[in-house]
Amino acid sequence: MSSLRSALQRYVAMRRGLGHQFRSQERRLTDFVSFMEDRGAAIITYKLALEWATLPPDRHCSWALRLSDVRGFARHLVNVEPRTEVPPIKTLPPLRRAKPYLYSDEEIQRLLAAALELPPADGLRRWTFHCLFGLLAVTGLRISEALWMRRDDVDLEQGVLTIRDTKFGKSRLVPMHSTTQAVLLRYSARRDEHPDRQSSPYFFVTERGRRLLLQYVYPVFWKLSRQIGLRAQTDHNGPRLHDLRHRFAVQTLLGWYRAGEDVDRRLPALSTYLGHGCVRDTYWYLSACPELMEHAARRLEARWELRP
């Protein structure tokens, strides 16, 4: 095992010891170490770091993220190998968040209706996607959180979801509306009609009772999106599943503003509900909707008018 690979193992262990999941970073840095080994390099240099970070050449959006991973690893290594070159910040343009698409109520209804038309007509598949997409829309869950839910995480009597070990290594409780609770109860009954599905510990399953994987979900979502007109047949970009989470956050904030609520006071509750690492991440949703920006501006103007 190379010295870089051994150092990476220690670095990953340290980051996880500090509470970080560090899964994606470990995967990318493992690829970086393989890149270094292929070139017979034992010391990180700015040139090699930049060469790896800008691979592949058509994935500009991930370059800054990849270089940031190497920068953190290099900072760790420079303490034991002074010849290590730490890539400077702002070398590459930062990763920009995709502009969210705010679904209308009618579009979500069409998506859910299209899911119920999926074949086979007498199978579980159509109900699985109908309930999954609907749950994302009304709870703001991340798709990964919904797919990782186990049966024991879904309390259909109390109407509470337990979301475990999420993006920031935290767990949280997510209450459901009674109508959502009723839909999931009917889904669980349909799911358990088949003996093969009863043995699966996961809540959302395939026809054969196995856990529903992300690589199965996206093609179905893209197909239904084109079918109902959210995407053109040849479009590679368009409304995303994650945008259902954006819509939930925006609709919640709009409801508070329209009701005259103290949004600043209630925002930490929404941040906790969504599983954000800090309230700053939740504030970002203000910029996603012109009406939200208008409400925020009016509140700010009112505060300035009250100042002596």
N, C-alpha and C positions, 0 to 999 in steps of 0.2 A: 504494500500500500504506500502511495506517495506521501510525502510530508504535507503537501497541500490538502490531500484527501483526509488525512488524520486531523489536520488543523480545522477542516470544515466540520468534522464530526464533533470536535470540542466546541466550536462556535455555535453549532445548532443546539447542542446540549445546554450551553450557557443561555441562549435566547429563550429556550423552552423553560429553563429553570426560572426565568424572570416572568413567566406567565404567557409568553407568546406561543401561538400554535406553530407558526413558522413552516407551514407545509409547502406553500407555493414557493417561498424563498429558498427552501432547501432543494426543491426540484430544480429551480433555475441555477442555483449555485453549484449543484452537482454537475449540471451540464457545462458550466463555466470551468470547473476543475478538469473535466474530461477534455475540454477545448485546450486548456493549458498543457495537459499531459501529452496530447497529440502533437504539440509544438515543442515538446521537451523543455518547457519553461517551468521553473520552480519558484520564481519570484514574480509577483504581480507588478506589472508596469501599466502606466496610463495608456500606452499604445495598444497593448494586448486587451486591456479592459474595454477600450472603446471599440476595437475590432469585433470582440464578441458581442458587445451590447447592441451593435447595429446589424446584427443578424436576426432574422433574414432581412434583406434590404428593403422589402416592401411592407414591413411591419413597423412603421415609424411610431405608432402610438405606444408601443411597448419598449422602445429604446431607453427612455429616461428611467423607467421602472427597473430594467435590467441593470443599468449602470448604477442605480441607487443600491441594488443588492450587493454589487461588487464593492461599492464604496464602504458599506458597513462591514463587510468581511475584511477589506483591506485595513480599515481602522483597527480592527481586532488584531490583525497580524503584525502591524507595524511595531507593536510593543515587543515582539520577539524576533522580528526580522526588520531591522531599520531600513533596509534597502527597498522595502515595499513602497510602491507609489500609490497614494490615495487619490483617486480621480476627483477633481474639484467639482463643487456643486455648480449647477446651471450650465454644465457643458452641453447638454442636450435640452431641447425644449421640453417643458413638463408635460406629463400626461394630462390631457383635457377630458373632463367628464363629458360623456355623450349627452346631447340635449335631450331631455326626457320628452316622451310623447304622453300627453294627457288624454287618456281614453274618455270618451263620452259614455253615459249610461247605456245608450242604444248600442254602441259598439261592443260593450261587454256582454250585453244580452245576446247579440248576434254570435259572438264567440262561443258562449256557453251553449247556445242552441245548436251551433254547428258541431260542437263536441258530441252532443247527443245523437248525431247522425252518423258517427263513426261505426264502421263494421267491427265485429259481427253484431247484428241486430239483437241477438239474444245473449250477448256476452257482457263481461264486466268492463271492458276497455272504455267504452263510451261514458260510462258512469264515473270511472276513475278520472278521466281528463275533465269532465264536466265539474266534478267536485274539486279537483285540484286547482283549476283555473279560477273557479269561484272563490275558493278559500284565499288564494293570493290577493284577489281583488278586495275582499272585505276585511282582511286582517293585516295586509301589508307585510306578510312574511316574505323572507327570501326564498327562492325556489329550493335551494339546498336544504333549508330548515324544514320545509314541508316534506321533502322526500326522505329526510332522515328521521322523521317522527315515527316512533314505535306505538304500538297499541296502548301501552301503559302511559304514554305521554298525552293521550287524548281522553280526557275525562268527560264522557258524554252525559253524565248525570249532573255535574256541576257546571258544565259548559266552559271548561278551562283547558288550554293547551300548555304543556310544559315543553319549552324549547331549550334543548340542552347543548352546552359546549358550542356556542355559535361563533360567528366571525371573530369576536374579540375574546373568546375563551370564557364567556359568561353564559349563565342560564337565566331564563326569565319565564314568568307566567303570562299567558296571553288569554284574556277572557273573550268569549265568543257571544255574539248575539243569539237569542233563542232560535231564530230562523236558521242560522248557520248550524247550530247545534242539531236541529231537526234533520237537515240535509245530510250531515255526516253520520247521524244515527241510521238513516235509511241506507246510506252507502255501506256502512259496516255490516248491515244485515244482508245486503246483496253479496258483498264480498265473502261472507262466511257460509253462503249457501253451498259452496263447493268445498269438499273436505281438504283438497290440496292447499287451499288458501288459508285455512284455519291455523296451520302450523307456522305461518310466517309471523315474525315478531313486528313487522313493519305495518303501518296503517295503510299506505297506498301501495298496492301490489299490481303485478301483471296478471294476465289470465291464468297463468300457472302458479300464482301465489308467490312469486319472487319479488324482491324489492324493485320498485320502479326507479330506473336509472336516468340520469340527466340526458344521456345520449339518445334515449328513447323519447324524451319529452320534447326537445327542441324541434325535431323534424315534424312532429304532429302539430306543434304550435305554428310553425312556418306554413305548413299545408293549409291549416284552417285560416290563417291570416290572409293568405292569397285567395282562398275560397270566398271570404266575406268582403274582400276589397280593401283590406288594410295594407296590403302590399301588391304590387304588380307581379305578374308571373315571373318576370326576369329580375326582380329586385333582390339584391343581396343585403340591403339595409332596410330598416323600417322599424315600426313599433316593436318593443322587446317585452319579454315576460317581466323583466325587472321594472318596466314602466308601470305595471300594475301597483307596485309598491310606491312609486312616485305619486300616482293618482290618489292612493289612500292617504298619504301624508298631506298632500295639497288639499284634498276635500276636508280633512279634519281641521286643518288650519283655517280654511275658508269658513267652515261652520262656526268656529270660535270667534272669528272677526265679525261675522254677520250677527252673531248673538251678543256682541259687545263684551265678550270675555276678555280677561287680562291674559293675552297670549304669552307674554314673557313669563308669567307665573306658571302657566300650564305647560309650557314647552318642555320642561324636564320630564313631565309624565309621558309625553309623546315620544321623547327621545328614549326613555326606558322601554316603552311598549315596542318600539321599532328595533331595539337592541343596538342602538348607536353607542360608539365608544365615548362620545362627548356631545354636549348640546350643540356645539359648533356645526357638527355634521347635519343636524336637523335644521338649523337656520338656513342651510344651503337651499332648502326647498322653497324658501321665499322668492328666490330668483327664478324659479321654474315656471311661475305663473304671473302674468301681468296684473291680474286682479289682486293677488296677494301683495305684490309690490305696491300697488295703489293703496291698499289698506294700511300697510306698514308706513308708507309715506304720510298718510293722513294722521296716524297716531303720533308720528314724530313731530309733525307740524303743530298738532294740538299741544304737545308737551312744551314746545318752544314758546307758544303763545301764552302759556301759563306762567312762564318764567318772569320774574320781576325785571 
